[in-house]
Amino acid sequence: MLGFFCFAVPWRELLPFLMLTRVPLVSALALVLLPVIALKFARPLLANLFDMDLGGMAVVTLSALCASWTTLLTGWVIFSYGSSRFPGVVFRASSELPHAQNYAFAALLAIPTLIAILFYAPSQAARLSGPQFASARLSRLTRLLAGAIIGAACAAVVLWAAAAVFSDLTFRGWFTWPFDLVFRWCARNFLNPAGYLDSYGDLLPGHLLSTILFIVTLALYLGVGIAHYFRSTRVPSYTYVLLLLMLTCWGMSGLTFAADRWRIPIVLICGILLAITAWLPTTDHFYGTHRKAIPRAANPAEVLLRNINSKVILVAASGGGIQAAAWTARVLTGLEINCRSQFSDFRFARSIRLISSVSGGSVGAMYFTNRYDVNGQLPANQELQAIVDEAGSSSLEDVSWGLAYPDLIRSIFPFLSYKIGGRGRALERAWTRVSPEAQRLRSSLADWFDPVSKGLRPANIFNATIAESGDRLLLSTTYLEYGKSPATARWDFHEMYHDHCDVEVVTAARLSATFPFVTPASRAVMNSAWQPQPHVVDGGYYDNYGVSTLVEWLDLGLEDLQKNKKLPSNFRVLVLEIHETADPRDTTPPAGSTRGWFYQIFAPLEAMFAVRTAGQRSHDQVELKLLQQKWAGKVAIETVAFEFGGSQVKSDSVNPEFENPPLTWHLTERQKQAIEDQWQIRAAGPEWQQVRDFLA
């Protein structure tokens, strides 16, 4: 930042320099560090922000350069007029506005963003190895470089146009007189004119330029947000980050320049105000509900009896973000296609009686179940691929938009209606937008009760967790009566609201997929935002594999059938587990690490998060084995697991990167290719053979 202003700052003036320019300095630091943090320390959460093609690269390049020049201009204005406004401050820039070389130097702040894109995006080309991958990578790199050149050219044109307009005194006077008039009035009456007005009482040009550019940035921010609300746009998600950075730099620099004269800690005050609004219930996150009487759904025994024969398939789909969604859809559609080829009928789809899903697996299960028609059949083979495409479609822009607009605006202005939604509802709109059967996704869970009771579609249980108690929350199209099982740490959504409240299917999937930071913990919209309601979070907190609910559901169903003497003598059950990561026992041992004393601070947290997954996996396998032992000799219960990755799978798609799936709702071409490659391996392996033999 020091080099931006092309003059030496004596060491005695260093502290005033750092203090007065803290906002542009922090903004410049954020521009440099955000790409490093995203790719080095938060790769699963943030890396896919940098997956883009030519058009996205052009937009991000333009935005990054504008953000870097924003830090330059705000710092330059402070140095130009700081001596007049702040007593005792003697430094001053060489001119009131930066020169061309200053803009060129400031543009270096955009380099980390461009390098991050050029490093990450080409590596996500579809082919994973060999000459095809090298060719695809080179092709994408070429397009990205072209996009960067286009973006830089556009940024240069914008800068030249702004400088040309502002240097024309006649045009500047005609165009900027309203701002000049308002600003002069404010400076005289509220701000103290020192540092704002010259000796003739005219507004200093640096402030005039900054005000106009702030208004232009604000208008652009609002325009992009409104355009996305009414129609899906293709604005790169990282552009929202850069727009917010520019707005913050312009706004906070202006506020601190005004308030620092009286030593008012404006940043602290803004932080306190945000902390106060954070306690207001209207700034919370909500999910929509339907207030109506809910009929009773089919219980486990009734669902099990609706099969065409004595062979039943129950699916447990694990969580893991969008990779789990696409993997769940790929396994289920792939098995249906294979069974059609093997048996020339629809026995796989008709044998599925339950899908117990968690987090990302719930999204894949939602799209799969949604495509059952009124006759209980799935569409033709060529249309089944569309289910995988729907589950793997990117929603990252919608999440970014929700965070940058309704979530942020409601946090700053808590008096706005809490019903404007947020990134959670933006996700729901994105999921329904990509589906040709969007209307059925907007159906309530109760609307699916009848097809389930008639055996025309599987029952769905979208597993979620109640944040306040840690209990399971089941949003389902089947009914597990509370208190009928020893496992009482769970609630049925409809029963919890006394059978007078329902949610849409897409909302149920969203609540099940509320993993940290990306999707917000939400509570039901009832009579008022001030009415307490439990918050719903990701089902993976309790059981990331959906097995606990499946075991309980199956056990209750079999007990009812046995009690009523309706249990067929040759009844067979196949528990089909879909895991988005490999069994820890099938991977290499964890590598050790060398740490210093600071590791002791966060080692307990690291161990707690690591043991959650390992413990759940072990407990689920124990539950399944106990269930098999209980019903041995009465019901044959088999298990098969379709896992993504693992050391037993020899493929180019096995890459350590895929062991940590992306937690943002975006898959790169490489990640999509890895899912397809993994399926081809599993489809030729013992897993498919076990399913085939079970249905034969």
Protein Blocks (a to p, Z undefined) as FASTA:
>chain_A
ZZmnopacdfklmmmmmmmmmmmmmmmmmmmmmmmmmmmmmmmmmmmmmgccfklmmmmm
mmmmmmmmmmmmmmmmmmmmmmmmmghiabdcfbfbdcfklmmmmmmmmmmmmmmmmmmm
mmmgfblgdjklmmmmmmmmmmmmmmmmmmmmmmmmmmmmmmmmmmmmklmmmmmmmmmm
mmmmmmmmmnopghkacfkopacfklmmmmmmmmmmmmmmmmmmmmmmmoccfbdfklmm
mmmmmmmmmmmmmmmmmmmmnopafklmmmmmmmmmmmpmklpccdddddddddddddfk
lmmmmpfblcdcdddddeeijmlmmmmmmmmmmmmmmmmmmnopaklmmmpmbdcdehjl
mmmmmmmmmmpcfkopacdfklmmmmmmmmmpcfklmmmmmmmmmmmmmmmmmmbcfklo
pfklmmmmmmmmmpmklmmmmpcfklmmmmmmnopaccdddddddfknopacdddfbdcd
ehiamblcbccfklmnoopaccdfklmmmmmmmcghklccdddddfbfklccdddddfkl
momnommmmmmmmmmmmmmmmmnopacfkbccddddddfbdcfklpccdddddddfklmm
mmmmmmmmmmmmmmmmmmmmmmmmmmmmmmgokaccddddddeejjklgcfklcfklmmc
cfbdcddfklmmmmmmmmmmmmmmmklmmmmmmmZZ
